[in-house]
Amino acid sequence: MAPVLTSLLVVAASFSQAAAIELDNIAGDFSFGPMPSDAPVWCKNETGLTWKQRKERMEQHATLEWAKKQTKQLIEQNETVPEWMDKLVSDDEKRGKAKWAAQEVKRLRAEGKDVPQWMADLESEDLKWANRWAACKSAELRAASEDVPVWMAENARKGILEAAQEKAEELQEQLEELEEEKEEETALVSAEGDVTVAIG
């Protein structure tokens, strides 16, 4: 496999690993009972996981911790942080800040004050995870043959749609990157390995 294509596959795997870590972090924040098989992936708890799946989650957590350390080191050395790594670390930081921001936004609005855009963004991030929580709770209630409140079902629907949209955007980005790599590889092959001809 060509080196460029290999590195692209590593980056693509990192993107999906970043998404998996994000979902894993969310699953760790939610504590639910038995889930039906059709429950959203972020709702699944560790008790139903195979050894291999648990190992993958541990590796994902280790990747996040490594990415945090690596990002800090790269910033200290004034070097560029890879986009996928920056996204992974910043998404983790946003989750922690979102809960505080949601409370602060409520306070500011109650006092009739303006809400800074960055705080409103964090509030919407908190709402996103609240909707995903509703999706998990709805699945749990359905599994227990209990009624799901209308407001919860609506928030669950929003959470599932948002997650699907994010995944679709992520996959589209990966496809575009793969297409670019394919074009570069094709140009290099057409140029019979001459990089200067392939680039020009």
C-alpha positions as CSV (number, residue, x, y, z in Angstrom):
1,M,0.0,0.0,0.0
2,A,1.3,3.4,-0.9
3,P,2.6,5.5,2.0
4,V,0.2,8.3,1.3
5,L,-2.8,6.0,1.3
6,T,-1.6,4.3,4.4
7,S,-1.4,7.6,6.3
8,L,-4.8,8.5,5.0
9,L,-6.3,5.3,6.4
10,V,-4.6,6.0,9.7
11,V,-6.2,9.5,9.8
12,A,-9.6,8.1,8.7
13,A,-9.3,5.5,11.5
14,S,-8.5,8.3,13.9
15,F,-11.7,10.1,12.9
16,S,-13.8,7.1,13.6
17,Q,-11.9,6.4,16.8
18,A,-12.5,10.0,17.9
19,A,-16.2,9.5,17.3
20,A,-16.1,6.3,19.2
21,I,-14.3,7.9,22.1
22,E,-16.8,10.7,22.2
23,L,-19.7,8.2,22.3
24,D,-17.8,6.1,24.9
25,N,-17.4,9.2,27.1
26,I,-21.1,9.9,26.9
27,A,-22.0,6.3,27.7
28,G,-19.8,6.7,30.8
29,D,-21.8,9.7,31.8
30,F,-25.2,8.0,31.5
31,S,-26.2,5.1,33.8
32,F,-29.1,3.1,32.5
33,G,-30.5,-0.3,33.0
34,P,-30.9,-3.0,30.3
35,M,-31.1,-1.6,26.8
36,P,-32.8,-3.0,23.8
37,S,-30.7,-4.0,20.8
38,D,-32.0,-1.0,18.8
39,A,-30.9,1.6,21.4
40,P,-28.4,4.2,20.2
41,V,-24.8,3.1,20.4
42,W,-23.9,5.7,23.0
43,C,-26.4,4.3,25.4
44,K,-24.8,0.9,25.7
45,N,-23.2,0.2,29.0
46,E,-20.1,-2.0,29.7
47,T,-22.0,-4.9,31.3
48,G,-23.2,-6.2,27.9
49,L,-19.8,-5.8,26.2
50,T,-17.6,-8.6,25.1
51,W,-14.0,-8.7,26.3
52,K,-12.9,-7.4,22.9
53,Q,-15.3,-4.5,23.0
54,R,-14.1,-3.6,26.6
55,K,-10.5,-3.7,25.4
56,E,-11.4,-1.4,22.5
57,R,-13.0,1.1,24.9
58,M,-9.9,1.0,27.1
59,E,-7.7,1.7,24.0
60,Q,-10.0,4.6,23.0
61,H,-9.7,6.1,26.5
62,A,-5.9,5.6,26.3
63,T,-5.9,7.3,22.9
64,L,-7.8,10.3,24.4
65,E,-5.3,10.6,27.2
66,W,-2.4,10.3,24.8
67,A,-3.9,12.9,22.5
68,K,-4.3,15.3,25.5
69,K,-0.6,14.9,26.4
70,Q,0.6,15.1,22.8
71,T,-1.5,18.2,22.1
72,K,0.0,20.0,25.2
73,Q,3.5,19.0,24.1
74,L,3.0,20.2,20.6
75,I,1.6,23.5,21.7
76,E,4.5,24.0,24.1
77,Q,6.9,23.2,21.2
78,N,5.0,25.7,19.0
79,E,4.2,23.0,16.5
80,T,1.0,22.3,14.6
81,V,-1.5,20.0,16.3
82,P,-3.1,17.6,13.8
83,E,-6.8,18.5,13.1
84,W,-8.2,15.2,14.2
85,M,-6.2,15.3,17.5
86,D,-7.3,18.9,18.2
87,K,-10.9,17.9,17.6
88,L,-10.7,14.9,19.9
89,V,-9.2,17.0,22.7
90,S,-11.4,20.1,22.2
91,D,-14.6,17.9,22.1
92,D,-13.7,16.4,25.4
93,E,-13.0,19.8,27.0
94,K,-16.3,21.2,25.6
95,R,-18.3,18.5,27.3
96,G,-17.0,19.6,30.7
97,K,-17.6,23.2,30.1
98,A,-21.1,22.8,28.6
99,K,-22.8,22.0,31.9
100,W,-21.4,25.0,33.6
101,A,-22.3,27.2,30.6
102,A,-25.9,26.0,30.6
103,Q,-26.4,27.1,34.2
104,E,-24.6,30.4,33.6
105,V,-26.7,31.1,30.5
106,K,-29.9,30.5,32.5
107,R,-28.7,32.9,35.2
108,L,-27.7,35.6,32.7
109,R,-31.1,35.4,30.9
110,A,-32.9,35.5,34.2
111,E,-31.1,38.7,35.0
112,G,-31.9,40.1,31.5
113,K,-28.2,40.2,30.5
114,D,-26.7,39.4,27.1
115,V,-25.3,36.0,26.7
116,P,-21.9,35.8,25.0
117,Q,-21.8,33.7,21.8
118,W,-19.2,31.3,23.2
119,M,-21.4,30.6,26.2
120,A,-24.5,30.1,23.9
121,D,-22.4,27.6,21.9
122,L,-21.6,25.7,25.0
123,E,-25.3,25.7,26.0
124,S,-26.2,24.2,22.7
125,E,-23.5,21.5,23.2
126,D,-25.1,20.7,26.6
127,L,-28.5,20.5,24.9
128,K,-27.1,18.1,22.4
129,W,-26.0,15.7,25.1
130,A,-29.3,16.2,27.0
131,N,-31.1,15.1,23.9
132,R,-28.9,12.1,23.6
133,W,-29.5,11.3,27.3
134,A,-33.3,11.4,26.4
135,A,-32.7,8.9,23.6
136,C,-31.1,6.5,26.1
137,K,-33.7,7.0,28.8
138,S,-36.5,6.5,26.2
139,A,-34.9,3.2,25.0
140,E,-34.6,2.1,28.7
141,L,-38.3,2.9,29.3
142,R,-39.4,1.1,26.2
143,A,-37.3,-2.0,27.1
144,A,-39.1,-2.0,30.5
145,S,-42.5,-1.7,28.7
146,E,-43.1,1.7,30.3
147,D,-44.6,4.8,28.7
148,V,-42.1,7.4,27.4
149,P,-43.2,11.0,28.1
150,V,-43.9,12.9,24.9
151,W,-41.3,15.6,25.7
152,M,-38.7,12.9,26.2
153,A,-39.6,11.1,23.0
154,E,-39.3,14.4,21.1
155,N,-35.9,15.2,22.6
156,A,-34.8,11.6,21.9
157,R,-35.8,12.0,18.3
158,K,-33.8,15.3,18.1
159,G,-30.7,13.6,19.7
160,I,-30.8,10.7,17.3
161,L,-31.2,12.9,14.3
162,E,-28.4,15.2,15.4
163,A,-26.1,12.2,15.9
164,A,-27.0,10.8,12.5
165,Q,-26.3,14.2,10.9
166,E,-22.9,14.5,12.6
167,K,-22.0,11.0,11.5
168,A,-23.1,11.8,7.9
169,E,-20.9,14.9,7.9
170,E,-17.9,13.0,9.3
171,L,-18.3,10.3,6.7
172,Q,-18.6,12.9,3.9
173,E,-15.3,14.5,5.1
174,Q,-13.6,11.1,5.1
175,L,-14.9,10.4,1.6
176,E,-13.6,13.8,0.3
177,E,-10.2,13.1,1.9
178,L,-10.0,9.7,0.3
179,E,-11.0,11.2,-3.1
180,E,-8.2,13.7,-2.7
181,E,-5.7,11.0,-1.9
182,K,-6.9,8.9,-4.8
183,E,-6.4,11.8,-7.2
184,E,-2.9,12.4,-5.8
185,E,-2.0,8.7,-6.1
186,T,-3.4,8.6,-9.6
187,A,-1.4,11.6,-10.6
188,L,1.7,10.1,-9.1
189,V,1.1,6.8,-11.0
190,S,0.4,8.7,-14.2
191,A,3.7,10.6,-13.7
192,E,5.5,7.3,-13.3
193,G,6.6,8.2,-9.8
194,D,7.9,11.7,-10.6
195,V,6.6,13.8,-7.8
196,T,7.4,17.1,-9.5
197,V,5.4,16.1,-12.6
198,A,2.5,14.8,-10.5
199,I,2.3,18.0,-8.4
200,G,2.7,20.4,-11.4
